[in-house]
């Protein structure tokens, strides 16, 4: 489902936020119009450079989009998918209802349980970690016909299980707010013990898009200041 939001081209007038910028200077080389930066005598992309930089400072690094994908299920922003499954199974001809009846009921029960546990998070700041297990079950249903990268995706769910209730609750509320919108998701998610942050990586010729501004605004409003922009500036030879 592709959600389109009507936002002015320059939303800096609509959203105000004081995002933290961290600037580093690194020699740059352009290849096919794209910037590459030197790290330990080799040229790497901006995102790889940022990953190595944070890892060298004791942080673990995960793709921001991978975290986003997991929370699509944990925050139940993909509730419409269950309806799609039920509708698809119900349309089978000749004994379809008999053949898929149990599966349809299982999906309805799954939706009911997830909705109830998410309501507890949204209304009472109470996390029952069964919600994560049910999210994994939903993920399996959705991805059953697309097995690529499943091991990596389940690793992300297992990582989420290690995080504090406070962090998980805040991210559930945030991703519920922005729905299934992918645009604007930062490049990296970094963590060290219970410290965490989203990182958007920018070259000195790049700027935040309206979607990234939107992400930052709502993130600061709901989660806090655990988000920053890493600005990589060309340190000319």
GROMACS elastic network, one bead per residue, 0.5 to 0.9 nm:
[ bonds ]
;  ai    aj funct       b0    kb
    1    80     6  0.87887   500
    1   180     6  0.78478   500
    2   180     6  0.80865   500
    2   181     6  0.75784   500
    3   179     6  0.86677   500
    3   180     6  0.73828   500
    3   181     6  0.63058   500
    4   181     6  0.83334   500
    7    10     6  0.81208   500
    7    11     6  0.68594   500
    7    14     6  0.87976   500
    7   210     6  0.79532   500
    7   211     6  0.89836   500
    8    11     6  0.55729   500
    8    13     6  0.87586   500
    8    14     6  0.80949   500
    8   210     6  0.82304   500
    9    12     6  0.89769   500
    9   210     6  0.67704   500
   10    13     6  0.67240   500
   10    14     6  0.80439   500
   10   209     6  0.85471   500
   10   210     6  0.64375   500
   11    15     6  0.60127   500
   11    16     6  0.86770   500
   11   209     6  0.89520   500
   11   210     6  0.58515   500
   11   211     6  0.87933   500
   11   213     6  0.73165   500
   11   214     6  0.77967   500
   12    15     6  0.52533   500
   12    16     6  0.62085   500
   12    17     6  0.86360   500
   12   210     6  0.78571   500
   12   213     6  0.74209   500
   13    16     6  0.70916   500
   15   213     6  0.75036   500
   15   214     6  0.72544   500
   15   217     6  0.63939   500
   16   213     6  0.87587   500
   16   217     6  0.70061   500
   17   213     6  0.84111   500
   17   216     6  0.75649   500
   17   217     6  0.59283   500
   17   220     6  0.77226   500
   18   217     6  0.88880   500
   18   220     6  0.89774   500
   18   225     6  0.89937   500
   19   216     6  0.75233   500
   19   217     6  0.87169   500
   19   220     6  0.84984   500
   19   225     6  0.76591   500
   19   227     6  0.71947   500
   19   228     6  0.59323   500
   19   229     6  0.73208   500
   20   225     6  0.82348   500
   20   227     6  0.73204   500
   20   229     6  0.63361   500
   20   230     6  0.86598   500
   21   228     6  0.57970   500
   21   230     6  0.59117   500
   21   231     6  0.67485   500
   22   228     6  0.74690   500
   22   229     6  0.62874   500
   22   231     6  0.59597   500
   22   232     6  0.84583   500
   23   229     6  0.84146   500
   23   230     6  0.59296   500
   23   232     6  0.58394   500
   23   233     6  0.69113   500
   24   230     6  0.76848   500
   24   231     6  0.64874   500
   24   232     6  0.52101   500
   24   233     6  0.60352   500
   24   234     6  0.85943   500
   24   235     6  0.87950   500
   25   231     6  0.86583   500
   25   232     6  0.59949   500
   25   234     6  0.57035   500
   25   235     6  0.50329   500
   25   236     6  0.88244   500
   26    37     6  0.61627   500
   26    38     6  0.65824   500
   26    39     6  0.83319   500
   26   232     6  0.68774   500
   26   233     6  0.62471   500
   26   234     6  0.53610   500
   26   236     6  0.78553   500
   27    36     6  0.84349   500
   27    37     6  0.57215   500
   27    38     6  0.58907   500
   27    39     6  0.89932   500
   27   233     6  0.80998   500
   27   234     6  0.52759   500
   27   236     6  0.55112   500
   27   237     6  0.63124   500
   28    35     6  0.62696   500
   28    36     6  0.55662   500
   28    38     6  0.66959   500
   28    43     6  0.81591   500
   28   233     6  0.81570   500
   28   234     6  0.52142   500
   28   235     6  0.67922   500
   28   236     6  0.69233   500
   28   237     6  0.83194   500
   29    34     6  0.82277   500
   29    35     6  0.57684   500
   29    36     6  0.52035   500
   29    37     6  0.63310   500
   29    38     6  0.81979   500
   29    43     6  0.77610   500
   29   234     6  0.85903   500
   30    33     6  0.55560   500
   30    34     6  0.53242   500
   30    36     6  0.60878   500
   30    37     6  0.88044   500
   31    34     6  0.52274   500
   31    35     6  0.64478   500
   31    36     6  0.71142   500
   32    35     6  0.85256   500
   34    45     6  0.83766   500
   35    44     6  0.86663   500
   35    45     6  0.67736   500
   35    46     6  0.71783   500
   35   203     6  0.75761   500
   36    43     6  0.55936   500
   36    44     6  0.51920   500
   36    46     6  0.63474   500
   36    49     6  0.87080   500
   37    42     6  0.79000   500
   37    44     6  0.53410   500
   37    45     6  0.62617   500
   37    46     6  0.66157   500
   37    49     6  0.69967   500
   37   232     6  0.87477   500
   37   234     6  0.81013   500
   38    41     6  0.60393   500
   38    42     6  0.52953   500
   38    44     6  0.62760   500
   38    45     6  0.88280   500
   38    49     6  0.79636   500
   39    42     6  0.53921   500
   39    43     6  0.61498   500
   39    44     6  0.68892   500
   39    49     6  0.68015   500
   39    52     6  0.83253   500
   39    53     6  0.89921   500
   40    43     6  0.83100   500
   43    49     6  0.87042   500
   44    47     6  0.81436   500
   44    48     6  0.60211   500
   44    49     6  0.60687   500
   45    48     6  0.52567   500
   45    49     6  0.61080   500
   45    50     6  0.86245   500
   46    49     6  0.50771   500
   46    50     6  0.61767   500
   46    51     6  0.86457   500
   46   201     6  0.68721   500
   46   202     6  0.74015   500
   46   203     6  0.71515   500
   46   232     6  0.74619   500
   47    50     6  0.50848   500
   47    51     6  0.61749   500
   47    52     6  0.87075   500
   47   187     6  0.71683   500
   47   188     6  0.80288   500
   47   200     6  0.89443   500
   47   201     6  0.63688   500
   47   202     6  0.86065   500
   48    52     6  0.62061   500
   48    53     6  0.85031   500
   49    52     6  0.52250   500
   49    53     6  0.60808   500
   49    54     6  0.87647   500
   50    54     6  0.62755   500
   50    55     6  0.85157   500
   50   188     6  0.85221   500
   50   199     6  0.88744   500
   50   201     6  0.71244   500
   50   230     6  0.76504   500
   50   232     6  0.87368   500
   51    54     6  0.54519   500
   51    55     6  0.61113   500
   51    56     6  0.85761   500
   51    59     6  0.89807   500
   51    60     6  0.85664   500
   51    61     6  0.63783   500
   51    62     6  0.86274   500
   51   188     6  0.77317   500
   51   190     6  0.87369   500
   52    55     6  0.50490   500
   52    56     6  0.60056   500
   52    57     6  0.86597   500
   52    61     6  0.88591   500
   53    56     6  0.52349   500
   53    57     6  0.65939   500
   53    59     6  0.89119   500
   54    57     6  0.50430   500
   54    58     6  0.66081   500
   54    59     6  0.53813   500
   54    60     6  0.73741   500
   54    61     6  0.73811   500
   54   190     6  0.76043   500
   55    58     6  0.51759   500
   55    60     6  0.58343   500
   55    61     6  0.69058   500
   55   190     6  0.88031   500
   56    59     6  0.72973   500
   58   191     6  0.88191   500
   58   192     6  0.69653   500
   59   190     6  0.60691   500
   59   191     6  0.54401   500
   59   192     6  0.50641   500
   59   193     6  0.86768   500
   59   196     6  0.88888   500
   60   189     6  0.83918   500
   60   190     6  0.56127   500
   60   191     6  0.54159   500
   60   192     6  0.63587   500
   61    64     6  0.88761   500
   61   188     6  0.66480   500
   61   189     6  0.58021   500
   61   191     6  0.66755   500
   62    65     6  0.84954   500
   62    66     6  0.70924   500
   62    67     6  0.73739   500
   62   156     6  0.85827   500
   62   187     6  0.88527   500
   62   188     6  0.58811   500
   62   189     6  0.51206   500
   62   190     6  0.63217   500
   62   191     6  0.85583   500
   63    66     6  0.52081   500
   63    67     6  0.66967   500
   63    68     6  0.86956   500
   63   186     6  0.84511   500
   63   187     6  0.61295   500
   63   189     6  0.58940   500
   63   190     6  0.85972   500
   64    67     6  0.53235   500
   64    68     6  0.61833   500
   64    69     6  0.87278   500
   64   185     6  0.65073   500
   64   186     6  0.55349   500
   64   190     6  0.86312   500
   64   198     6  0.69136   500
   64   199     6  0.79342   500
   64   200     6  0.88880   500
   65    69     6  0.60671   500
   65    70     6  0.86998   500
   65   182     6  0.80138   500
   65   185     6  0.64166   500
   65   186     6  0.73667   500
   65   187     6  0.69673   500
   65   188     6  0.76868   500
   65   189     6  0.85960   500
   66    69     6  0.51002   500
   66    70     6  0.64476   500
   66    71     6  0.87973   500
   66   152     6  0.89247   500
   66   153     6  0.73137   500
   66   156     6  0.71328   500
   66   189     6  0.88701   500
   67    70     6  0.52530   500
   67    71     6  0.63284   500
   67    72     6  0.86935   500
   67   156     6  0.68321   500
   67   157     6  0.85480   500
   67   160     6  0.84939   500
   67   188     6  0.89512   500
   67   189     6  0.73784   500
   68    71     6  0.52647   500
   68    72     6  0.62562   500
   68   175     6  0.80157   500
   68   182     6  0.78448   500
   68   185     6  0.74478   500
   69    72     6  0.51397   500
   69    73     6  0.72378   500
   69   153     6  0.83578   500
   69   182     6  0.88969   500
   70    73     6  0.56723   500
   70    74     6  0.64480   500
   70    75     6  0.85810   500
   70   135     6  0.83796   500
   70   136     6  0.86236   500
   70   139     6  0.86176   500
   70   153     6  0.74300   500
   70   154     6  0.86467   500
   70   156     6  0.68023   500
   70   157     6  0.63075   500
   70   160     6  0.84172   500
   71    75     6  0.53458   500
   71    76     6  0.75238   500
   71    77     6  0.79692   500
   71   135     6  0.86938   500
   71   157     6  0.87539   500
   71   171     6  0.76858   500
   71   172     6  0.68169   500
   71   175     6  0.68753   500
   71   176     6  0.89495   500
   72    75     6  0.56186   500
   72    76     6  0.58206   500
   72    77     6  0.50974   500
   72    78     6  0.60892   500
   72   135     6  0.87905   500
   72   172     6  0.88105   500
   72   175     6  0.72079   500
   72   176     6  0.83944   500
   72   179     6  0.79477   500
   72   180     6  0.66141   500
   73    77     6  0.63160   500
   73    78     6  0.61737   500
   73    79     6  0.82128   500
   73   132     6  0.81951   500
   73   134     6  0.87054   500
   73   135     6  0.50640   500
   73   136     6  0.74142   500
   73   138     6  0.71684   500
   73   139     6  0.67651   500
   74    77     6  0.79131   500
   74   114     6  0.86292   500
   74   118     6  0.83927   500
   74   131     6  0.66504   500
   74   132     6  0.56669   500
   74   133     6  0.86791   500
   74   134     6  0.80721   500
   74   135     6  0.51258   500
   74   136     6  0.80114   500
   74   157     6  0.89645   500
   74   172     6  0.69112   500
   75    78     6  0.82450   500
   75   118     6  0.70248   500
   75   131     6  0.88264   500
   75   135     6  0.83137   500
   75   171     6  0.80202   500
   75   173     6  0.73268   500
   75   174     6  0.86411   500
   75   175     6  0.63401   500
   75   176     6  0.58324   500
   75   179     6  0.87355   500
   76    79     6  0.55698   500
   76   114     6  0.73732   500
   76   115     6  0.77132   500
   76   118     6  0.75832   500
   76   135     6  0.74757   500
   76   172     6  0.84933   500
   76   175     6  0.88676   500
   76   176     6  0.74670   500
   76   179     6  0.88108   500
   77    80     6  0.79652   500
   77   175     6  0.74340   500
   77   176     6  0.61654   500
   77   178     6  0.88174   500
   77   179     6  0.54234   500
   77   180     6  0.56357   500
   78    81     6  0.56330   500
   78    82     6  0.78165   500
   78   179     6  0.83594   500
   78   180     6  0.69909   500
   79    82     6  0.58315   500
   79    83     6  0.73179   500
   79   111     6  0.73401   500
   79   115     6  0.87183   500
   80    83     6  0.52078   500
   80    84     6  0.64172   500
   80    85     6  0.88835   500
   81    85     6  0.62602   500
   81    86     6  0.86527   500
   81   142     6  0.75686   500
   82    85     6  0.50658   500
   82    86     6  0.62003   500
   82    87     6  0.85177   500
   82   107     6  0.65230   500
   82   108     6  0.77425   500
   82   110     6  0.87348   500
   82   111     6  0.71360   500
   82   138     6  0.81838   500
   82   141     6  0.88954   500
   82   142     6  0.84679   500
   83    86     6  0.51103   500
   83    87     6  0.60289   500
   83    88     6  0.84839   500
   83   107     6  0.86189   500
   83   108     6  0.86038   500
   84    87     6  0.51013   500
   84    88     6  0.60475   500
   84    89     6  0.86096   500
   85    88     6  0.50578   500
   85    89     6  0.61090   500
   85    90     6  0.84490   500
   85   104     6  0.80260   500
   85   107     6  0.80926   500
   85   141     6  0.88596   500
   85   142     6  0.85101   500
   86    89     6  0.52378   500
   86    90     6  0.60099   500
   86    91     6  0.87299   500
   86   103     6  0.84202   500
   86   104     6  0.56565   500
   86   105     6  0.87659   500
   86   107     6  0.72545   500
   86   108     6  0.81039   500
   87    90     6  0.51531   500
   87    91     6  0.64418   500
   87   104     6  0.89598   500
   88    91     6  0.54791   500
   88    92     6  0.72430   500
   89    92     6  0.57609   500
   89    96     6  0.72064   500
   89    97     6  0.78728   500
   89   100     6  0.63236   500
   89   101     6  0.83773   500
   89   103     6  0.83686   500
   89   104     6  0.71695   500
   90    93     6  0.83957   500
   90    96     6  0.65976   500
   90    97     6  0.63005   500
   90   100     6  0.75230   500
   90   101     6  0.81852   500
   90   104     6  0.78771   500
   91    96     6  0.71703   500
   91    97     6  0.84705   500
   92    95     6  0.76588   500
   92    97     6  0.74719   500
   92    99     6  0.89478   500
   92   100     6  0.84568   500
   93    96     6  0.53156   500
   93    97     6  0.83478   500
   94    97     6  0.81421   500
   94    98     6  0.88445   500
   95    98     6  0.51711   500
   95    99     6  0.60337   500
   95   100     6  0.84722   500
   96    99     6  0.50868   500
   96   100     6  0.58370   500
   96   101     6  0.75608   500
   97   100     6  0.53488   500
   97   102     6  0.86206   500
   97   104     6  0.86384   500
   98   101     6  0.52218   500
   98   102     6  0.78865   500
   99   102     6  0.75768   500
   99   103     6  0.84353   500
  100   103     6  0.52103   500
  100   104     6  0.61454   500
  100   105     6  0.86936   500
  101   104     6  0.51395   500
  101   105     6  0.62922   500
  101   106     6  0.86425   500
  102   105     6  0.51623   500
  102   106     6  0.61472   500
  102   107     6  0.86911   500
  103   107     6  0.62146   500
  103   108     6  0.86467   500
  104   107     6  0.51825   500
  104   108     6  0.62948   500
  104   109     6  0.86917   500
  105   108     6  0.50324   500
  105   109     6  0.61414   500
  105   110     6  0.85017   500
  106   109     6  0.51137   500
  106   110     6  0.60670   500
  106   111     6  0.86319   500
  107   111     6  0.61714   500
  107   112     6  0.86025   500
  107   138     6  0.85275   500
  108   111     6  0.51527   500
  108   112     6  0.62495   500
  108   113     6  0.87640   500
  109   112     6  0.50417   500
  109   113     6  0.62165   500
  109   114     6  0.86213   500
  110   113     6  0.52494   500
  110   114     6  0.61401   500
  110   115     6  0.84614   500
  110   134     6  0.72185   500
  110   137     6  0.84903   500
  110   138     6  0.77529   500
  111   114     6  0.52733   500
  111   115     6  0.59875   500
  111   116     6  0.85555   500
  111   138     6  0.88148   500
  112   115     6  0.52319   500
  112   116     6  0.62081   500
  112   117     6  0.87725   500
  113   116     6  0.52119   500
  113   117     6  0.62802   500
  113   118     6  0.85775   500
  113   131     6  0.81618   500
  113   134     6  0.79891   500
  114   117     6  0.52556   500
  114   118     6  0.60233   500
  114   119     6  0.84914   500
  114   130     6  0.87521   500
  114   131     6  0.61291   500
  114   134     6  0.65886   500
  114   135     6  0.75252   500
  115   118     6  0.51599   500
  115   119     6  0.60780   500
  115   120     6  0.87579   500
  116   119     6  0.51504   500
  116   120     6  0.65497   500
  117   120     6  0.51694   500
  117   121     6  0.66702   500
  117   122     6  0.89495   500
  117   126     6  0.85734   500
  117   127     6  0.74503   500
  117   128     6  0.66269   500
  117   129     6  0.88465   500
  117   130     6  0.80274   500
  117   131     6  0.60718   500
  118   121     6  0.50489   500
  118   122     6  0.62500   500
  118   123     6  0.85618   500
  118   126     6  0.88790   500
  118   127     6  0.80146   500
  118   128     6  0.87426   500
  118   131     6  0.72482   500
  118   172     6  0.84059   500
  119   122     6  0.50447   500
  119   123     6  0.58115   500
  119   124     6  0.78114   500
  119   126     6  0.89356   500
  120   123     6  0.54086   500
  120   124     6  0.52821   500
  120   125     6  0.65096   500
  120   126     6  0.54825   500
  120   127     6  0.68774   500
  120   128     6  0.81412   500
  121   124     6  0.56329   500
  121   127     6  0.55035   500
  121   128     6  0.81639   500
  121   169     6  0.64368   500
  121   172     6  0.78982   500
  121   173     6  0.78809   500
  122   125     6  0.59787   500
  122   126     6  0.79142   500
  122   169     6  0.81706   500
  122   172     6  0.82393   500
  122   173     6  0.65775   500
  123   126     6  0.80095   500
  124   127     6  0.86969   500
  125   166     6  0.85230   500
  125   169     6  0.67403   500
  125   170     6  0.87875   500
  126   165     6  0.83862   500
  126   169     6  0.77429   500
  127   130     6  0.85099   500
  127   131     6  0.77628   500
  127   165     6  0.65490   500
  127   166     6  0.87171   500
  127   168     6  0.81858   500
  127   169     6  0.67455   500
  128   131     6  0.60200   500
  128   132     6  0.83088   500
  129   132     6  0.55088   500
  129   133     6  0.70648   500
  129   134     6  0.89545   500
  129   161     6  0.79501   500
  129   165     6  0.86265   500
  130   133     6  0.50382   500
  130   134     6  0.61595   500
  130   135     6  0.84875   500
  131   134     6  0.51139   500
  131   135     6  0.60773   500
  131   136     6  0.86865   500
  132   136     6  0.63038   500
  132   137     6  0.87297   500
  132   157     6  0.76075   500
  132   160     6  0.83903   500
  132   161     6  0.75125   500
  133   136     6  0.50867   500
  133   137     6  0.63812   500
  133   138     6  0.87837   500
  133   157     6  0.87721   500
  134   138     6  0.62518   500
  134   139     6  0.85326   500
  135   138     6  0.50567   500
  135   139     6  0.61133   500
  135   140     6  0.86928   500
  135   157     6  0.88963   500
  136   140     6  0.62442   500
  136   141     6  0.87482   500
  136   154     6  0.77860   500
  136   157     6  0.73322   500
  137   140     6  0.51606   500
  137   141     6  0.64887   500
  137   142     6  0.88307   500
  138   141     6  0.51241   500
  138   142     6  0.62775   500
  138   143     6  0.86194   500
  139   142     6  0.51182   500
  139   143     6  0.59828   500
  139   144     6  0.82738   500
  140   143     6  0.51849   500
  140   144     6  0.56211   500
  140   150     6  0.88544   500
  141   144     6  0.54506   500
  141   145     6  0.85021   500
  142   145     6  0.76033   500
  142   146     6  0.82171   500
  143   147     6  0.62100   500
  143   148     6  0.86099   500
  143   150     6  0.79942   500
  144   147     6  0.61827   500
  146   149     6  0.87209   500
  146   150     6  0.84277   500
  147   150     6  0.56820   500
  147   151     6  0.88515   500
  148   151     6  0.82677   500
  149   152     6  0.54308   500
  149   153     6  0.63099   500
  149   154     6  0.88375   500
  150   154     6  0.61507   500
  150   155     6  0.85538   500
  151   154     6  0.52674   500
  151   155     6  0.62717   500
  151   156     6  0.89342   500
  152   155     6  0.50217   500
  152   156     6  0.66128   500
  153   156     6  0.52699   500
  153   157     6  0.67257   500
  153   158     6  0.89192   500
  154   157     6  0.50243   500
  154   158     6  0.62451   500
  154   159     6  0.85792   500
  155   158     6  0.50357   500
  155   159     6  0.61664   500
  155   160     6  0.87416   500
  156   160     6  0.62823   500
  156   161     6  0.87696   500
  157   160     6  0.51169   500
  157   161     6  0.65035   500
  158   161     6  0.51751   500
  158   162     6  0.69557   500
  159   162     6  0.53962   500
  159   163     6  0.71244   500
  160   163     6  0.53932   500
  160   164     6  0.85982   500
  160   168     6  0.75255   500
  161   164     6  0.80830   500
  161   168     6  0.87178   500
  163   166     6  0.83934   500
  163   167     6  0.66516   500
  163   168     6  0.67811   500
  163   193     6  0.87128   500
  163   194     6  0.71644   500
  164   167     6  0.53560   500
  164   168     6  0.63656   500
  164   169     6  0.86289   500
  164   194     6  0.73646   500
  165   168     6  0.51515   500
  165   169     6  0.59388   500
  165   170     6  0.84827   500
  166   169     6  0.52733   500
  166   170     6  0.61930   500
  166   171     6  0.86993   500
  167   170     6  0.52566   500
  167   171     6  0.62421   500
  167   172     6  0.86117   500
  167   194     6  0.85797   500
  167   196     6  0.88886   500
  167   223     6  0.82330   500
  168   171     6  0.52066   500
  168   172     6  0.60597   500
  168   173     6  0.86421   500
  169   172     6  0.51095   500
  169   173     6  0.62787   500
  169   174     6  0.86328   500
  170   173     6  0.52368   500
  170   174     6  0.62163   500
  170   175     6  0.87680   500
  170   222     6  0.68362   500
  170   223     6  0.54139   500
  170   224     6  0.88882   500
  171   175     6  0.60325   500
  171   176     6  0.82734   500
  171   219     6  0.86337   500
  171   222     6  0.82409   500
  171   223     6  0.67182   500
  172   175     6  0.53652   500
  172   176     6  0.59717   500
  172   177     6  0.85440   500
  173   176     6  0.51035   500
  173   177     6  0.62251   500
  173   178     6  0.89845   500
  173   222     6  0.71762   500
  173   223     6  0.82162   500
  174   177     6  0.50782   500
  174   178     6  0.65828   500
  174   179     6  0.85678   500
  174   218     6  0.72100   500
  174   219     6  0.63796   500
  174   221     6  0.87627   500
  174   222     6  0.58780   500
  174   223     6  0.67544   500
  175   178     6  0.51954   500
  175   179     6  0.57555   500
  175   180     6  0.76485   500
  175   181     6  0.87307   500
  175   219     6  0.88573   500
  176   179     6  0.50606   500
  176   180     6  0.81123   500
  177   218     6  0.79094   500
  177   222     6  0.87605   500
  178   181     6  0.60796   500
  178   182     6  0.88321   500
  178   215     6  0.78745   500
  178   218     6  0.78971   500
  179   182     6  0.86658   500
  181   184     6  0.81944   500
  181   185     6  0.85774   500
  182   185     6  0.59577   500
  182   211     6  0.89745   500
  183   186     6  0.89919   500
  183   211     6  0.57583   500
  183   212     6  0.72533   500
  183   215     6  0.83650   500
  184   208     6  0.88189   500
  184   209     6  0.73819   500
  184   210     6  0.78114   500
  184   213     6  0.74215   500
  184   214     6  0.72500   500
  184   215     6  0.57508   500
  184   216     6  0.83782   500
  185   188     6  0.87540   500
  185   198     6  0.87634   500
  185   200     6  0.81457   500
  185   211     6  0.81549   500
  185   212     6  0.67081   500
  185   215     6  0.67717   500
  185   216     6  0.89972   500
  186   189     6  0.77043   500
  186   198     6  0.61467   500
  186   199     6  0.56736   500
  186   201     6  0.76124   500
  186   212     6  0.73620   500
  186   215     6  0.82943   500
  186   216     6  0.89022   500
  186   227     6  0.87915   500
  186   229     6  0.88089   500
  187   198     6  0.75838   500
  187   199     6  0.60501   500
  187   200     6  0.51720   500
  187   201     6  0.63540   500
  188   197     6  0.83284   500
  188   198     6  0.57345   500
  188   199     6  0.50038   500
  188   200     6  0.66094   500
  188   201     6  0.79640   500
  189   196     6  0.72040   500
  189   197     6  0.58185   500
  189   199     6  0.61529   500
  190   195     6  0.82756   500
  190   196     6  0.55057   500
  190   197     6  0.54490   500
  190   198     6  0.63781   500
  190   199     6  0.73863   500
  191   194     6  0.69096   500
  191   195     6  0.54348   500
  191   197     6  0.65727   500
  191   198     6  0.89833   500
  192   195     6  0.52154   500
  192   196     6  0.64888   500
  193   196     6  0.80052   500
  195   226     6  0.85158   500
  196   226     6  0.64813   500
  196   227     6  0.85691   500
  197   225     6  0.81642   500
  197   227     6  0.50597   500
  197   228     6  0.73888   500
  198   226     6  0.64299   500
  198   228     6  0.65206   500
  198   229     6  0.85405   500
  199   226     6  0.87723   500
  199   227     6  0.59202   500
  199   228     6  0.52141   500
  199   229     6  0.56354   500
  199   230     6  0.66996   500
  200   208     6  0.87242   500
  200   212     6  0.84393   500
  200   227     6  0.80301   500
  200   228     6  0.64355   500
  200   230     6  0.61284   500
  200   231     6  0.84701   500
  201   228     6  0.88051   500
  201   229     6  0.58870   500
  201   231     6  0.62252   500
  201   232     6  0.75982   500
  202   205     6  0.78589   500
  202   206     6  0.57540   500
  202   207     6  0.68402   500
  202   208     6  0.80441   500
  202   229     6  0.70613   500
  202   230     6  0.60885   500
  202   232     6  0.61140   500
  202   233     6  0.88032   500
  203   206     6  0.52834   500
  203   207     6  0.80031   500
  203   230     6  0.83815   500
  203   231     6  0.57025   500
  203   233     6  0.61998   500
  203   234     6  0.80793   500
  204   207     6  0.78028   500
  204   231     6  0.62095   500
  204   232     6  0.57940   500
  204   234     6  0.71628   500
  205   233     6  0.84121   500
  206   231     6  0.88088   500
  208   211     6  0.79898   500
  208   212     6  0.57903   500
  208   213     6  0.63150   500
  208   229     6  0.89913   500
  209   212     6  0.51330   500
  209   213     6  0.62169   500
  209   214     6  0.85561   500
  210   213     6  0.50516   500
  210   214     6  0.61385   500
  210   215     6  0.86985   500
  211   215     6  0.61973   500
  211   216     6  0.86536   500
  212   215     6  0.50011   500
  212   216     6  0.61569   500
  212   217     6  0.85136   500
  213   216     6  0.51674   500
  213   217     6  0.60669   500
  213   218     6  0.87583   500
  214   217     6  0.51700   500
  214   218     6  0.63878   500
  214   219     6  0.84506   500
  215   218     6  0.55786   500
  215   219     6  0.59561   500
  215   220     6  0.86010   500
  216   219     6  0.50396   500
  216   220     6  0.60687   500
  216   221     6  0.84546   500
  216   227     6  0.72241   500
  216   228     6  0.85332   500
  217   220     6  0.54723   500
  217   221     6  0.62556   500
  217   222     6  0.88364   500
  218   222     6  0.60598   500
  218   223     6  0.80660   500
  219   222     6  0.53427   500
  219   223     6  0.53455   500
  219   224     6  0.64410   500
  219   225     6  0.77845   500
  219   226     6  0.82448   500
  219   227     6  0.77733   500
  220   223     6  0.55447   500
  220   225     6  0.53427   500
  220   226     6  0.75143   500
  220   227     6  0.76078   500
  221   224     6  0.62277   500
  221   225     6  0.85513   500
  223   226     6  0.73352   500
  224   227     6  0.78382   500
  225   228     6  0.78777   500
  234   237     6  0.88611   500
